[in-house]
Amino acid sequence: MNHERIPSGKVYIVGAGPGAPDLITIRGLAAIREADVVCYDALVSPSLLDQAPPGAERIYVGKRCGCHSMKQEEVNRTVVAQARDGKTVVRLKGGDPLVFGRGAEEALACAEAGIEFEIVPGVCSAMGAGSYAGIPLTHRGMSSSVAFVTAHGSRSGESPDLGWIRLATSAETLVIYMGSKWLGKITAALMAEGIPASRPVAVVSNATNASQTTVLGTLETIAARAAEAHVPAPALIIIGEVVRLSEALNWFERQREECEVGNAK
């Protein structure tokens, strides 16, 4: 690996947070405001792009399931090429760059090219979804461990990547990224692994955004309930006893409903 620096710009790999634009960090916002180029993902709020200088170039490099505007290698090359031109580049990513965000691959590309870079953490999607759906990922007497896993592996196609499934028998809270497409298969596999069918499950869609929707159920019922509610992606699956607290603690959706009722009067 080449660690020698060459005259160039700088790359900021910035976590935009879980969705709501005001959940980005102060450091991340400052980087956007100094950018010559912003390379942004599909889940980044458009209002964050408005924070870049008027003359800054905005390059969409988003990837959604089954629809990639660029392959990851192309994203890496784009970021490096822009920095080599002496520009300040912000690579703006949903959630946290290093939690299922492939930010490390982009940082490695910069390191190998001798480009200066900085990684700016963001509120990861799991934390945002839990907080805004009233589901504490840990809770005294209920959950002292949490595991973040992804159902979308390098070989995922018609079936989810379940290489993590044994974690479900040890972690008291399980958060599954990129799994809503295979929700029925995932819950069936978990029950086959010995997890009780009555284990509480939440599917949180568009977490922290105005359109956030939380569907509650159990391993046995959640797939049907989510299908009935037509829950759109992106969505996180949260499994564990802590999900029971959502009925009392889901402040965000309750607050939205109260506003809607007030506006209707």
C-alpha positions in Angstrom: 0.0 0.0 0.0 1.4 3.4 -1.0 1.2 5.8 2.0 3.2 8.6 0.2 1.1 11.8 -0.1 0.9 13.6 -3.4 -0.3 17.2 -3.9 -4.1 16.9 -4.2 -7.3 17.9 -2.6 -8.9 16.1 0.4 -11.7 13.6 0.7 -14.2 13.7 3.6 -16.1 10.5 4.0 -19.2 11.8 5.8 -22.1 10.0 7.5 -25.3 11.9 6.8 -27.2 10.2 9.6 -30.3 8.0 9.4 -32.5 10.2 7.3 -33.6 13.5 8.9 -31.3 16.2 7.7 -30.9 17.8 11.2 -29.3 14.6 12.5 -26.1 15.1 10.7 -23.1 16.1 12.9 -21.7 19.6 13.1 -18.4 18.3 11.6 -20.2 16.7 8.7 -22.2 19.8 7.9 -19.0 21.9 8.0 -17.4 19.6 5.5 -20.3 19.9 3.1 -20.2 23.7 3.3 -16.5 23.7 2.2 -16.9 21.1 -0.6 -16.0 21.6 -4.2 -17.6 18.3 -5.0 -20.3 16.2 -3.2 -20.6 12.6 -4.2 -23.9 11.5 -2.6 -26.0 8.4 -2.0 -29.7 7.7 -2.7 -30.7 8.0 0.9 -29.2 11.4 1.6 -31.7 14.2 2.2 -31.7 16.7 -0.7 -31.7 19.6 1.8 -28.1 18.6 2.8 -27.0 19.0 -0.8 -28.3 22.6 -0.6 -25.7 23.3 2.2 -22.9 22.9 -0.3 -21.5 26.1 -2.0 -23.6 27.2 -5.0 -20.8 26.3 -7.4 -20.1 22.9 -5.9 -20.5 19.9 -8.3 -23.0 17.3 -7.1 -22.5 13.8 -8.4 -25.0 11.1 -7.7 -23.4 7.7 -7.0 -26.3 6.1 -5.2 -26.9 2.4 -4.9 -30.3 0.8 -4.1 -31.2 -2.8 -4.2 -31.2 -3.9 -7.8 -30.4 -0.4 -9.1 -26.8 0.9 -9.0 -25.9 4.2 -10.7 -22.3 3.2 -10.3 -20.4 0.1 -9.2 -18.4 0.5 -6.1 -15.1 0.5 -8.0 -16.4 3.4 -10.2 -17.3 5.3 -7.0 -13.8 4.8 -5.7 -12.2 6.0 -8.9 -14.5 9.1 -9.1 -13.7 10.2 -5.6 -10.0 9.7 -6.1 -10.0 11.5 -9.5 -11.8 14.5 -8.1 -9.3 14.8 -5.2 -6.4 14.5 -7.6 -7.7 17.6 -9.4 -7.1 19.5 -6.1 -10.7 19.6 -5.0 -12.3 19.2 -1.6 -14.5 16.2 -2.0 -17.3 15.1 0.3 -18.4 11.5 -0.1 -21.8 11.8 1.6 -23.3 8.5 2.8 -26.5 7.6 4.6 -26.1 6.5 8.3 -22.5 6.0 9.4 -19.9 5.4 6.7 -18.4 2.4 8.4 -21.6 0.5 9.4 -22.6 -1.4 6.3 -21.7 1.7 4.3 -18.6 0.5 2.4 -16.9 3.7 3.6 -13.8 1.7 4.5 -13.4 0.6 0.8 -13.5 4.3 -0.3 -11.0 5.2 2.5 -8.7 2.4 1.4 -8.9 3.7 -2.2 -7.8 7.1 -1.0 -5.0 5.7 1.1 -3.7 3.6 -1.8 -3.7 6.7 -4.1 -2.0 8.8 -1.6 -5.0 11.1 -1.1 -5.6 12.8 2.2 -8.9 11.7 3.8 -11.0 12.1 6.9 -13.8 9.9 8.1 -16.7 11.8 9.7 -19.0 9.5 11.7 -22.7 9.7 11.5 -25.7 8.4 13.5 -26.2 4.9 12.1 -29.5 3.8 10.8 -30.1 1.3 13.6 -29.7 3.9 16.3 -31.9 6.4 14.5 -34.6 3.8 13.9 -34.5 2.6 17.5 -34.7 6.1 18.9 -37.5 7.4 16.6 -39.5 4.2 16.9 -39.2 4.1 20.7 -37.2 0.9 20.7 -34.2 1.1 23.0 -31.6 -1.3 21.5 -30.5 -2.1 25.1 -32.5 -1.9 28.2 -31.8 -2.8 31.8 -33.3 -6.2 32.6 -34.4 -6.8 29.1 -31.4 -6.6 26.7 -27.7 -6.2 27.5 -26.4 -7.1 24.1 -27.2 -6.0 20.5 -25.9 -7.3 17.1 -26.0 -5.4 13.8 -26.1 -7.7 10.8 -26.9 -7.5 7.1 -29.0 -9.8 5.0 -27.5 -8.5 1.8 -24.2 -10.3 1.3 -22.0 -10.5 -1.7 -23.8 -13.7 -2.8 -27.4 -12.6 -2.0 -29.9 -13.1 -4.8 -33.2 -14.8 -4.3 -32.3 -15.6 -0.7 -30.8 -13.6 2.1 -27.3 -14.0 3.5 -27.8 -15.8 6.8 -24.2 -16.3 7.8 -24.9 -14.4 11.0 -27.9 -16.5 12.1 -26.3 -18.0 15.1 -25.9 -14.6 16.6 -29.7 -14.6 17.0 -29.4 -17.2 19.8 -26.9 -15.1 21.7 -27.6 -11.4 21.1 -30.7 -10.2 23.0 -31.4 -7.6 20.4 -30.9 -8.2 16.7 -31.0 -5.5 14.1 -31.0 -6.6 10.5 -30.1 -4.2 7.7 -31.2 -4.7 4.1 -33.5 -7.6 4.9 -37.1 -6.4 4.2 -37.0 -8.0 0.7 -36.6 -11.4 2.4 -38.5 -10.8 5.6 -40.5 -14.1 5.4 -37.4 -16.2 4.7 -35.5 -14.5 7.5 -38.2 -15.0 10.1 -38.7 -18.7 9.0 -34.9 -19.3 9.3 -34.8 -17.7 12.8 -37.7 -19.9 14.0 -36.0 -23.0 12.5 -32.9 -22.0 14.5 -35.0 -22.3 17.7 -36.0 -18.6 18.3 -39.5 -18.6 19.7 -42.3 -17.7 17.2 -43.6 -15.2 19.8 -40.3 -13.1 19.8 -41.3 -9.5 19.2 -40.3 -7.9 15.9 -40.5 -4.4 14.4 -40.0 -3.3 10.9 -39.1 0.4 10.7 -39.4 2.0 7.3 -37.9 5.4 6.4 -36.6 5.9 9.9 -36.5 9.5 11.2 -38.2 10.9 8.1 -41.7 12.4 8.1 -42.9 9.2 6.4 -41.5 6.8 9.0 -43.7 3.8 9.5 -43.3 1.2 12.3 -45.0 -2.2 12.0 -45.0 -4.4 15.1 -45.5 -8.2 15.3 -43.7 -11.4 16.2 -41.5 -13.7 14.2 -44.7 -15.6 13.3 -46.8 -12.6 12.2 -44.5 -9.8 11.1 -44.1 -10.8 7.4 -47.9 -10.8 6.9 -48.3 -7.6 8.8 -45.6 -5.8 6.9 -47.0 -7.0 3.6 -50.5 -5.8 4.6 -49.1 -2.4 5.5 -47.1 -2.2 2.2 -44.0 -1.1 4.1 -41.6 0.4 1.6 -37.8 0.1 1.6 -35.5 1.2 3.1 -36.5 -0.6 6.3 -34.7 -2.1 9.3 -35.8 -5.2 11.1 -35.5 -5.1 14.9 -35.9 -8.4 16.9 -36.0 -8.7 20.7 -38.0 -8.1 23.8 -37.1 -4.4 23.6 -39.6 -4.1 20.7 -42.4 -4.3 23.3 -41.5 -0.9 24.5 -42.4 0.8 21.2 -46.1 0.9 22.0 -45.3 3.2 25.0 -42.2 5.0 23.6 -42.9 5.7 19.9 -42.9 9.4 20.5 -42.2 10.4 16.9 -45.1 8.7 15.1 -47.4 9.6 18.0 -46.4 13.3 17.7 -47.0 13.2 14.0 -50.5 11.7 14.4 -51.3 14.4 17.0 -50.3 17.1 14.6 -52.4 15.6 11.9 -55.4 15.4 14.1 -54.8 19.0 15.3 -54.5 20.2 11.7 -57.8 18.4 10.7 -59.8 20.3 13.3 
